[in-house]
Amino acid sequence: MDEYSRFVDWDKMDVSAQSQDSKELTCTDLHELKQLARQGYWAKNHSLRAKVYHKLISNIPCRTVTPDANVYRDIVGKIVGKRSSSSLPLPEFVDNSLIPTYCLNAEGVGAVRKIILCVANQFPDISFCPALPSVTALLLHYSRDEAECFEQVCRILACNDPSKRLIDQTFLAFESSCMTFGDLVNKYCQAAHKLMVAVSEDVLEVYSDWQRWLFGELPMAYIARIFDVFLVEGYKVLYRVALALLKFFHKVRAGQPMESDSIQQDIRAFVRDIAKSVSPERLLEKAFAIRLFSRKEIQLLQMANEKALQQKGITVKQKRQNVHLAVHAENFKSEIVSVKEMRDIWSWIPERFALCQPLLLFTTLEHGCSLSRFYSHSEGHEPTLLLIKTTAKEVCGAYLSTDWSERRRGGNKLSFFGTGECFVFRLQPEVERYEWVIIKHPELASTGSETENHAQPASTTLSSSSIPSDPSDRLSPFLAARHFNLPSKTASMFMAGSSECIIVGGGDGQALYLDADLNHGRTSHCNTFNNQPLCSESFQISILEVWGFRDTMNG
């Protein structure tokens, strides 16, 4: 065997990985590297993969002072002492994560513990890093000795390129990544999300497991292929693969009975046994088939979720139990929806607002049908939730991301505002959610000019000049442009209001129109994409409610 075989138990290793052909890696072009990584160019040659890992990790931009192999040789004896490596305690920041043995021999399993303890000694700023045991165990397969593996792990941890996110090292970063994953599932895996909501009492807790699926449960052959691409393309690869895992789980398990108290274990078991249903190549193919998924989108969502957590003081592990809040039955009362229905709606909203509790701002039963009163009670709150029950017992509504006071920016001209996080939905007679039309059908923006949208049903779509021509690099429409100093053209147009009416334009052509007296309304929908309108084309309102989002942690 080669020089990278010291810690490998070859009886457990995939036989194809023992290939000793003479392939070499000479390219440096990023695009070509991405293609080779995705194709598994170095996956079937153990020695070549080790050399590629060493080269890619050596090129990671790091802090000026980053521990290297010599540091490990200097400190390992003092830290380990005479203790048996198999009994060495792991630092608290790995959050009780088990060390995946993958295909390591007994010496390798003990070496992982020694390396992690030395990393903890050199990185006192790490407070939460449950992925570290898995990453260390994987890299040890492709290292000549412990010191070399230590140096590679340190370079990954010491990366100082703000555009190159690698592994989470604080609870704030980890928890915000879980929230971001939940947002992405909500958008890109709607069928699986619907199943999770139906069978899980706490869907957010299920999604908080996403990194464990990758760094812990996946077999060696799979995580190694993912890591190949991860070292070239970065953090977004992890989100893509986790989404693909959830899609495959839904496909395999849809229609089978599942219990809410076992859904997390069911997913973990599926991931552990994934070889029975999905190959590594098929998993990556599925992951990269998700459209309109950009690094910019992840960065913006991550920023928003981190900011939400910081504002609520959630930065350490001890406060974790306060993060995943549900709608509390004892504090919630609506004349339109039940607690269960409100929890379903809560599962659709961005995760940073799922931390909050619903707060009733306006109801026609108490405040009457005045549109000016509707505005006065709703303004100053962002986001808001609009609920409508018609005299025909239909129930529909909208999640509105932006403060209604923005309507004044258009002067006397009725113009749209809001962001792509807005959506409209129907609860009765059937549950359905409709996203912003351009998110699901970007081809609808292929024609048009950059003009102000006015109060016409068709103007809920965005002009072509508002969307960059390259979809892989376009900014996410999820977040309000003003929050991140982005050009205004990145924001979608969804809400419109004046003293005469309210218009909420939804996805798939769904649009809701309310008259000034809030007694009557009408809807429009585009049969091209679905045949179910929000409610009757012309309807009479029985009850209308507006809900805000109350921060329970800051009172």
LUMFIPA-31615 format. One record per atom (N, C-alpha, C): y, z, x; residue in one letter. Coordinates in steps of 0.2 Angstrom, whole numbers, plus 5000, padded with zeros to 4 digits. Layout:
<recs>
YZXA
...
</recs>
This chain:
<recs>
499450005004M
500050005000M
500650005004M
501249995001D
501849985005D
502250055006D
502850055010E
503150115012E
503450155006E
503450125000Y
503650154994Y
503150184989Y
502550204992S
501950224989S
501850294989S
502250334993R
502050404994R
501950444988R
502350434983F
502350484977F
502050454971F
501750394972V
501450354966V
500650364966V
500450384960D
499750384958D
499550314955D
499250274960W
499150204958W
498650194952W
498250244951D
497750244946D
498150244939D
498750264939K
499050274932K
499550214932K
499650174937M
500250124937M
499950064934M
500350024931D
500249954929D
499949914934D
499349884934V
499149844939V
499549784941V
499949764936S
500349704938S
500949724943S
501149794943A
501649814947A
501449814954A
500749804956Q
500549814962Q
500549744966Q
500749694962S
500849624965S
501149624972S
500949594977Q
501249594983Q
501449524985Q
501749484980D
501949414982D
502649424986D
502849374989S
503449374994S
504149364991S
504249374984K
504849364981K
505349414985K
505949384985E
506549424988E
507149414983E
507649454984L
508249454980L
508849434985L
509049374984T
509649354989T
510349344985T
510249344978C
510849324975C
511349384974C
511949374973T
512449434972T
512849414966T
512849354963D
513249344957D
512949384951D
513449414948L
513349464943L
512949434937L
513149374935H
512849334930H
512149324931H
512049304937E
511349284939E
510849344940E
511149404942L
510849464942L
510649494935L
511049484931K
510949504924K
510349464921K
510349394922Q
509749354920Q
509149374923Q
509149394930L
508549414933L
508249474931L
508749524930A
508549594927A
508249584920A
508549544916R
508249544909R
507649504909R
507549464914Q
506849424914Q
506349464917Q
506449514921G
505949554924G
505749524931G
506249494934Y
506149464940Y
505749504946Y
506049574946W
505749614951W
505249664948W
505049664942A
504649704938A
503949714940A
503749654943K
502949654945K
502849654952K
503349684956N
503349694963N
503649764965N
503249804966H
503449874967H
503949884973H
503749844979S
504249854984S
504849814983S
504849754980L
505449724978L
505949764974L
505649794969R
506049834964R
506349894968R
505949924973A
506249974977A
506849954981A
506849894984K
507349864988K
507949844983K
507849824977V
508349804973V
508749864970V
508349914969Y
508649984967Y
509150004972Y
508850004978H
509250034984H
509949994985H
509849924984K
510449884985K
510949894979K
510749894973L
511149904967L
511449974967L
511150024969I
511450094969I
511850104975I
511750064981S
512150074986S
512850044985S
512849994980N
513449964978N
513849994973N
513650054971I
514050094965I
514650124969I
515250114966P
515850144969P
515750224968P
515850264973C
515750334972C
516350374975C
516350434974R
516850484976R
516850474984R
517350494987T
517450494994T
516850534998T
516750594995V
516250634998V
515650634993V
515150604995T
514550604990T
513950624995T
513550674993P
512950694997P
512550634998P
512250635004D
511750585006D
511150615008D
510650575011A
510050595013A
510050655018A
510550645023N
510550705028N
510750765025N
511150765020V
511350835016V
510750865013V
510250825010Y
509650845007Y
509250885013Y
509150845018R
508750875024R
509050945026R
509650945026D
510051015028D
509951065023D
509951055017I
509951105012I
509251125009I
508851075009V
508251085005V
507851145007V
507751165013G
507351225015G
507751285013G
508351285013K
508751355011K
508651365004K
508651305000I
508651314992I
507951324990I
507451294993V
506751304990V
506451364993V
506551375000G
506251425003G
505451415004G
505151475003K
504451475003K
504051464996K
504451454991R
504251444984R
503851384983R
503351384979S
502951324977S
503351284973S
503351214975S
503851164972S
503651164964S
502951174962S
502751164955S
503051224951S
503251274954S
503551334950S
504251344950S
504651294954L
505351294954L
505651294947L
506151334946P
506451334939P
506951274939P
507051244934L
507551194933L
508251224931L
508751194933P
509451214931P
509551214923P
509951254921E
510051254913E
510351194911E
510751154915F
511051094912F
510551034910F
509951044912V
509450994910V
509251004903V
509451064900D
509351074893D
508551084891D
508151114895N
507451124894N
507051054894N
507351004897S
507050934897S
506450944901S
505850914899L
505250914903L
505350864908L
504950864914I
505050814919I
504450764917I
504650704915P
504150654914P
503750634920P
503050644920T
502750634926T
502650554928T
502750514922Y
502650444923Y
502050424927Y
502050394933C
501450384937C
501550414944C
501850474944L
501950514950L
501250554951L
501150564958N
500550604960N
500850674960N
500350724962A
500550794962A
501150814967A
501150774972E
501750784977E
502350764974E
502350704970G
502950684967G
503250724962G
502750754958V
503050804952V
503350864955V
503150884961G
503450944964G
504150924967G
504150864970A
504750834973A
505350834968A
505150814962V
505650804957V
506050864956V
505650924956R
506050984955R
506451004961R
506250994967K
506651004973K
507250964973K
507150904971I
507750864971I
508350884966I
508050904960I
508550924955I
508850984957I
508551034960L
508851094962L
509351084967L
509251034972C
509751014977C
510350984974C
510250944969V
510750904965V
511250954962V
510951004959A
511251064956A
511751094961A
511451104967N
511851144972N
512451104974N
512451034974Q
512950994977Q
513450964971Q
513250974965F
513650954959F
513751014954F
514151064956P
514251124952P
514651104946P
514951044945D
515351024940D
514850994934D
514250984935I
513850954930I
513651014926I
513751004919S
513651064914S
513151044909S
512950984908F
512450964904F
512250894905F
511550884907C
511350824910C
510550814908C
510350814902P
509650814900P
509250754903P
509650694905A
509250634907A
509050644914A
509350694918L
509250694925L
508550694927L
508050734924P
507350734926P
507050674926P
507150634920S
506850564920S
507150514925S
507750514926V
508050474931V
507750484938V
507750554939T
507450574946T
506750554947T
506350564942A
505650544942A
505550474943A
505950434939L
505850364940L
506050334947L
506650364949L
506850334956L
506450354962L
506050414961L
505650434966L
505050384967L
504850354962H
504350294963H
504550244968H
505150234968Y
505450184972Y
505850204978Y
505650264981S
505950294987S
505450314992S
505650304998R
505250315004R
505050395005R
505650435003D
505550505004D
505950534999D
505950604999E
506350644994E
507150634996E
507250635002A
507950625004A
508250565001A
507950505002E
508150444999E
508250444992E
507850474988C
507850484981C
508450524979C
508550584983F
509150624982F
509750584983F
509850544988E
510450504989E
510550454983E
510050424981Q
510150374975Q
510350414969Q
510050474967V
510250504962V
511050534962V
511150554968C
511850574969C
512350524968C
512250464971R
512650404970R
512750384962R
512250394959I
512350374951I
512750434948I
512650494950L
513050544947L
513850544950L
513950524956A
514550524959A
514950464958A
514750414953C
515150354952C
515850374949C
516350334952N
517050354950N
517350294948N
516950244946D
517250184942D
517350194935D
517950204932P
518050224925P
517750174920P
517650104923S
517350054918S
516650054919S
516350094923K
515550094924K
515250164922K
515150174916R
514850234914R
514150234915R
513850284918L
513150294920L
512850344915L
512650404918I
512350454914I
512850514912I
512750544906D
513150594904D
513050654908D
513550694910Q
513550754914Q
513850814911Q
514150804905T
514450864901T
514250864894T
514250914891F
514050924884F
514550874880F
515150874881L
515650834878L
515450764878L
515250734884A
515050664885A
514450654881A
513950704882F
513350694878F
513450694871F
513750734868E
513850744861E
514250684858E
514750664862S
515150604859S
514750544859S
514250534864S
513850474865S
513350474859S
513150534857C
512650544851C
513050524844C
513650544844M
514050524838M
514250444838M
514350424844T
514450344845T
513850304843T
513250334845F
512650304843F
512550304836F
512750354832G
512650364825G
513150314822G
513750304825D
514250244822D
513850174823D
513550164828L
513250104830L
512650084825L
512250144824V
511750134819V
511950114812V
512450154810N
512850144804N
513050074803N
513250034808K
513449974808K
512949914809K
512549924814Y
512049874816Y
511349884814Y
511149944811C
510449954809C
510449984802C
510849954797Q
510949974791Q
510249994787Q
509749954787A
509149964784A
508850034787A
508850034793A
508550094796A
508950164795A
509650154795H
510050204793H
509950234786H
509850184781K
509750204774K
509050244774K
508550224778L
507950264778L
508050334780L
508450334786M
508550404789M
508950444784M
509450424780V
509750464776V
509350484770V
508850444768A
508450454762A
507950514764A
507650514770V
507150554772V
507350614776V
507950614779S
508150674783S
508650714780S
508650784781E
509150824779E
509750824783E
509650804789D
510250804794D
510150744798D
510450684796V
510350624799V
510650624806V
511250664807L
511550664813L
511150704819L
510750744816E
510250784821E
509750734823E
509550684819V
509050634821V
509350594827V
509950574825Y
510250524830Y
510450564837Y
510550624837S
510650664843S
510050664848S
509450634845D
508850634850D
508850564853D
509350524853W
509250454855W
509150444863W
509450494867Q
509350484874Q
508650514876Q
508350554872R
507750584873R
507250524872R
507350484867W
506850424866W
506750384873W
507350374876L
507350334882L
507150374888L
507450434889F
507350464895F
506850524894F
506250514893G
505750564891G
505150534888G
505250504882E
504750484878E
504450414880E
504850364882L
504650294883L
504150294889L
503650254889P
503150254895P
503550224901P
503250234907M
503550214913M
503650134913M
503250094911A
503350024911A
503950004907A
504150034902Y
504650024898Y
505350044901Y
505350114903I
505950134905I
506150104912I
505650084916A
505850044922A
506149984920A
505949944915R
506249884914R
506949894911R
507049944907I
507749964905I
508149974910I
507850014915F
508350044921F
508549984925F
508049934926D
508249874929D
508949844927D
508949834920V
509549804917V
510149854917V
509949914916F
510449974916F
510849974923F
510549964928L
510849964935L
511349914936L
511249854932V
511649794933V
512149794928V
512049814921E
512449804916E
512849874913E
512549924915G
512849994913G
512550024906G
512950064904Y
512850114899Y
512650074892Y
512950024891K
512849984884K
512149964883K
511749954889V
511049934888V
510649994885V
510850054886L
510450114883L
510550114876L
511250104873Y
511350094866Y
510950044863Y
510949984866R
510549924863R
509849944863R
509549974868V
508849984867V
508650034862V
509050084862A
508950144857A
509050114850A
509450064849L
509550034842L
508949994841L
508649954846A
508049914845A
507449954843A
507450014847L
506850064845L
506850084838L
507550094835L
507550124828L
507350064824L
507550004825K
507449944821K
506649934821K
506349944826F
505649934827F
505249994823F
505550054824F
505250104820F
505250094812F
505850074810H
505950054803H
505450004801H
505349954805K
504949894803K
504249924802K
504049964807V
503349984807V
503150044801V
503650084800R
503550144796R
503850134789R
504250084788A
504550074781A
503950064776A
504050104770G
503550104765G
503050154766G
502950184772Q
502550244773Q
502850304771Q
502450354769P
502750424767P
503050454773P
503650484773M
503850524778M
504150584776M
504150644779E
504350704778E
505050724782E
505550754778S
506150764782S
506050814788S
505550854788D
505550904793D
505150874799D
504850814798S
504450784804S
504750714806S
505350694804I
505550624806I
505750624813I
506050674816Q
506150674823Q
505550664827Q
505050704825Q
504350704829Q
504050634828Q
504150604822D
503850534820D
504150484825D
504850484826I
505150434830I
504950444837I
504850514839R
504650524846R
503950494847R
503550514843A
502850484843A
502750414843A
503150384839F
503250304839F
503450284846F
503950314849V
504150284855V
503650304861V
503350354861R
502850374866R
502250314865R
502050294859D
501550254858D
501750184857D
502350164859I
502650094858I
502250044860I
501850054865A
501449994868A
500949964863A
500850004858K
500349984852K
500649934848K
501349924848S
501649884843S
502149834846S
502449854852V
503049814855V
502949814863V
503049754865S
502949744873S
503649764876S
503749774882P
504449784885P
504849724884P
504549664885E
504949604884E
505249594877E
504849614872R
505049604865R
505549664864R
505549714867L
506049774866L
506649754868L
506649724874L
507349704877L
507649644873L
507149594871E
507349534868E
507749564861E
507449604858K
507749634852K
508449664853K
508449704859A
509049744860A
509649694862A
509449644865F
510049594867F
510149544861F
509749544856A
509949504850A
510449524845A
510649584846I
511149614842I
511849584843I
512149554838R
512749514839R
513349554839R
513849534842L
514549564842L
514549634844L
514249644850F
514149714852F
514449714859F
515049744860S
515349734867S
515449804870S
515549804876R
515749864880R
516349894877R
516849854876K
517549884873K
517349924867K
516949894862E
516849934856E
516550004858E
516050004862I
515750074864I
516350114867I
516750094871Q
517250134875Q
517750164869Q
517950114865L
518450144860L
518150194855L
517550184853L
517150234849L
517050304853L
516850294859Q
516750354863Q
517350394864Q
517950354865M
518550394866M
518750424860M
518650394854A
518850424848A
518450484846A
517750484848N
517350534846N
517450594851N
517550584858E
517750634862E
518350674860E
518850634858K
519450664856K
519350714850K
518950684845A
518850724839A
518450794841A
518050784846L
517650844848L
518150894852L
518550874856Q
519050914860Q
519450944855Q
519750914850Q
520150944845Q
519851004842Q
519251004841K
518851054837K
518551104842K
518751094849G
518451144853G
517751144855G
517451084854I
516751074855I
516651044862I
516551084867T
516451054874T
515851084877T
515551134874V
515051174878V
514451174873V
513851184876K
513251184872K
513151234867K
513451294868Q
513451354864Q
513751334857Q
514151284856K
514451274850K
514151214846K
513551194849R
513251134846R
513051144839R
512851204837Q
512651214830Q
513151194825Q
513851194827N
514351184823N
514551114822N
514251074826V
514451004826V
514250964820V
513550964818H
513350924813H
513350954806H
513950944803L
514050984797L
513850934791L
513650964786A
513450924780A
513950944774A
513950904769V
514450924763V
514150994760V
514451044760H
514251114758H
514251114750H
513651124747A
513651124740A
514051174736A
514051234739E
514451284736E
515251274736E
515451234741N
516151224741N
516351154738N
515951114735F
516051044733F
515951044726F
516551014722K
516450994715K
516850934714K
516550884711S
516850824709S
516550804702S
517050774698E
516850754692E
516550684692E
516550654698I
516250584698I
515550584702I
515550614707V
514950614711V
514550674712V
513950674713S
513550734714S
513550754722S
513350814724V
513350834731V
512850784735V
512350764732K
511850714735K
512250654736K
512550624731E
512950564732E
513550564737E
513850624737M
514350634742M
514050634749M
513450664750R
513150664757R
512950594759R
512750554754D
512650484756D
513250454758D
513750464755I
514450434757I
514650454764I
514550524765W
514650554772W
514250524777W
513650504776S
513250464781S
513550404783S
513950374779W
514250304780W
514850304785W
515250364784I
515850364788I
515750374795I
516350364799P
516250374806P
516050444808P
515650454813E
515350514814E
515950574816E
516450554819R
516950604821R
517250634815R
517250594809F
517550624803F
516950664799F
516350654801A
515750684797A
515750754800A
516150774805L
516250844807L
516650884801L
517050854797C
517450884792C
517150894786C
517450934781Q
517250944774Q
517750904770Q
517450884764P
517850844759P
518350894756P
519050864755L
519550904752L
519850864746L
519850884740L
520150854735L
520850854735L
521150794735L
521850784736L
522250764729L
521850724725F
522150694719F
521550684714F
521650694708T
521250684702T
521650664696T
521450614693T
521850594687T
521750644681T
521250684682L
521150744677L
521650794677L
521850804683E
522350854684E
523050834685E
523150774689H
523750744691H
524050684687H
523650664682G
523850614678G
523750544681G
524050494678C
523850424680C
524450394684C
524950434687S
525550404690S
525350374697S
525550314698L
525350294705L
525850324710L
526450344708S
526850374713S
526550444715S
526250474710R
525950544711R
525350534716R
524950474715F
524450464719F
524650454726F
525150424727Y
525450414734Y
525650484737Y
526050524733S
526350584736S
525750634738S
525250634734H
524650674736H
524250644741H
524150584742S
523750554747S
524050544754S
524750534754E
525050524760E
525050584765E
525050564771G
524950624776G
524250634778G
523750604775H
523050614776H
522750544778H
522350554784E
522050494787E
521350514790E
520850494788P
520750444782P
520650474775P
520550434770T
520450464763T
519850424760T
519650454755L
519050424751L
519250414744L
519250354741L
519450344734L
518750334730L
518750374725L
518150374720L
518450354713L
518050304710I
518250284703I
517650284699I
517650314693K
517150314688K
517450274682K
517150224679T
517450184674T
517150214667T
517450184662T
517250204655T
516550184654T
516250134657A
515550104657A
515150144661A
515350204664K
514850244668K
514750214675K
515150164677E
515050134684E
515450174689E
515150184695V
515450224700V
515550184706V
516150174709C
516250134715C
516850174719C
517050144725G
517550174728G
517650144735G
518050174739A
518150144746A
518350204751A
518150184757Y
518350234763Y
518950194766Y
519450234767L
520150204769L
520350234775L
520350204781S
520450234787S
521150254789S
521650224785T
522350224787T
522750264781T
523250304784D
523750334779D
524150284774D
524150304768W
524450264763W
525250254765W
525550294769S
526250284770S
526350224774S
525850194777E
525850134781E
526150074777E
526050084770R
526250024765R
526950004766R
527350054768R
528050044768R
528350004774R
527849994779R
528049944784R
528149874782R
527949854777G
528049784774G
528649784770G
529049834770G
529649834766G
529449824758G
529749774755N
529649764748N
529049714747N
528749694753K
528249644753K
527549674753K
527149654748L
526449684748L
526049654754L
525849694759S
525549674764S
524949714766S
524449694769F
523849734771F
523849774777F
523549824777F
523549864783F
522849904783F
522649944788G
522049974788G
521649944794G
521049974795T
520649944801T
519949924798T
519549894803G
518849874801G
518349934800G
518549994800E
518150044798E
518150054791E
518650024787C
518650034780C
518049994777C
517850024771F
517349984767F
517350004760F
517149964756V
517049984749V
516349994747V
516150024742F
515450044740F
515350054732F
514750044730R
514550054723R
514050114723R
514050164719L
513550214718L
513150204712L
513450184706Q
513150174700Q
513350104697Q
512850064695P
512150074693P
511750074700P
511950044705E
511450044711E
511950064717E
511650084722V
512050104728V
512050044733V
512650024735E
512749974739E
513449984743E
513449964750R
514049974754R
514249904756R
514849884756Y
515149824758Y
515649834764Y
515449804770E
515949804775E
516449754775E
516949764780W
517449714781W
517149644782W
517349594779V
517049524778V
516949494785V
517449504790I
517449474796I
516849504801I
516749574800I
516249604804I
515549574803I
515449554797K
514749534795K
514749454795K
515349424794H
515349344794H
515949324798H
515849324805P
516449304809P
516649234808P
516149194806E
516249124805E
516849114800E
516949164796L
517449154790L
518149154793L
518249174800A
518849174803A
518949114807A
518549064806S
518649004811S
519248964809S
519548964804T
520148924802T
520748974800T
521348954800G
521848984798G
522448994803G
522949024802S
523449044806S
523749114806S
524049134811E
524249204811E
524849214807E
524749234800T
525249244796T
525149304792T
525649334789E
525549404786E
525149394779E
524649434778N
524249424772N
524649454766N
524549424761H
524949444755H
524449464749H
524649484744A
524249504738A
523849454735A
523349424738Q
522949374735Q
522249394737Q
521749384732P
521049404734P
520749384740P
520949314742A
520649284748A
520949314754A
521549354754S
521849374760S
521549434763S
520949454760T
520649514764T
520249494770T
520249424771T
519949404777T
520549394782T
520349394789L
520849394794L
520949324797L
521449304799S
521649244802S
521249234809S
521149174810S
520749164816S
521049184823S
521749184823S
522149204829S
522049274830S
521849314825S
521749384826S
521149404829S
520749354830I
520049374834I
519949334840I
519949364846P
519849324852P
519249274851P
519349214855S
518849164854S
518149184857S
518149224862D
517449244865D
517249314861D
516749304857P
516549364853P
516249424858P
515949404863S
515649454868S
516249504871S
516849474871D
517349514874D
517949544869D
517749524863R
518349544858R
518349624857R
518949644856L
518949714854L
518649734847L
518349794847S
518149814841S
518649824835S
518549804829P
519049814824P
518949884821P
518449924824F
518349984821F
518950034820F
519350034826L
519850084827L
520550054826L
521050104824A
521750084823A
522050064829A
522350004829A
522649984836A
523150034839A
523550064834R
524050114837R
523750174841R
523150184839H
522850244842H
522750234850H
522650174852F
522450154858F
522950104862F
523550104859N
524050054862N
523749984863N
523349964858L
523149894858L
523549844854L
523549784856P
523949734852P
523749734845P
524249734840S
524149734833S
523649684830S
523549634834K
523149584831K
522449604831K
522249664835T
521549684834T
521349724828T
521949744824A
521749784818A
521649734812A
521149754808S
521049714802S
521549734797S
521449694791M
521949704786M
521549714780M
521549774776F
521149794771F
521449824765F
521949864766M
522249904761M
522949874759M
523149874753A
523849854752A
524049894745A
524749914745G
524949954740G
525749954739G
525949954732S
526649954731S
526749994725S
527349994722S
527450034716S
527149994710S
526849934711E
526549894705E
525849904705E
525449904711C
524749904711C
524449934717C
523849934718I
523449954724I
522949894724I
522849874731I
522249824732I
521849854738I
521249854737V
520749874743V
520349814744V
520349774749G
519949724751G
519349744755G
518749724752G
518149744755G
517749694758G
517149714762G
516749664765G
516349614760G
516149564762D
515749514758D
516149484752D
516849484753G
517249464748G
517449514742G
517149574743Q
517249624738Q
517949654738Q
518349654732A
519049674732A
519149714726A
519549764726L
519649814721L
520449814719L
520649804713Y
521349804711Y
521449854706Y
521949894707L
522149954702L
522849944700L
522949944693D
523649934690D
524049994691D
524649994690A
525150044692A
525050104688A
524750104682D
524650164678D
523950194679D
523550164684L
522850194686L
522450204680L
522550164675N
522050164669N
521650104669N
521850054672H
521449994672H
521349964679H
520849924680G
520849884686G
520349824685G
520249794691R
519849734690R
519549724697R
518949684698T
518649674704T
518549604705T
518549584711S
518349514713S
517749514718S
517349474718H
516749464723H
516549394725H
516249384730C
516149314732C
515349314732C
515149274727N
514449264726N
514049224732N
514449204737T
514149164742T
513649214746T
513849274746F
513449324751F
513149374747F
513349394741N
512949434737N
513149434729N
512749444725N
512849434718N
513049494714N
513149554717Q
513249614714Q
513949634715Q
514349634710P
515049664711P
515049734711P
515649764713L
515749834713L
515649864706L
515949834701C
515949854694C
516149794690C
516249804684S
516449754679S
517049714682S
517149654680E
517649614683E
518349644680E
518349664674S
518949704672S
518649764669S
518949824671F
518649884669F
519249934667F
519049994663Q
519550044662Q
519250104666Q
519750144669I
519650194673I
519550264668I
518950294670S
518850354666S
519150414670S
518950414677I
519250464682I
519350434688I
519850454692L
519950434699L
520150494703L
519750494709E
519850554713E
520050524720E
520450554724V
520550544731V
520350604735V
519950594740W
519750654744W
519950644751W
520150694755G
520350694762G
519850734766G
519950744772F
519450764777F
519750834780F
519450884778R
519650954780R
519350974787R
519750994792D
519451014798D
519251094797D
518651104796T
518451174795T
518451214801T
518451184807M
518451224813M
519151254815M
519651214813N
520351234814N
520751254808N
520351264803G
520651294797G
520951234793G
</recs>
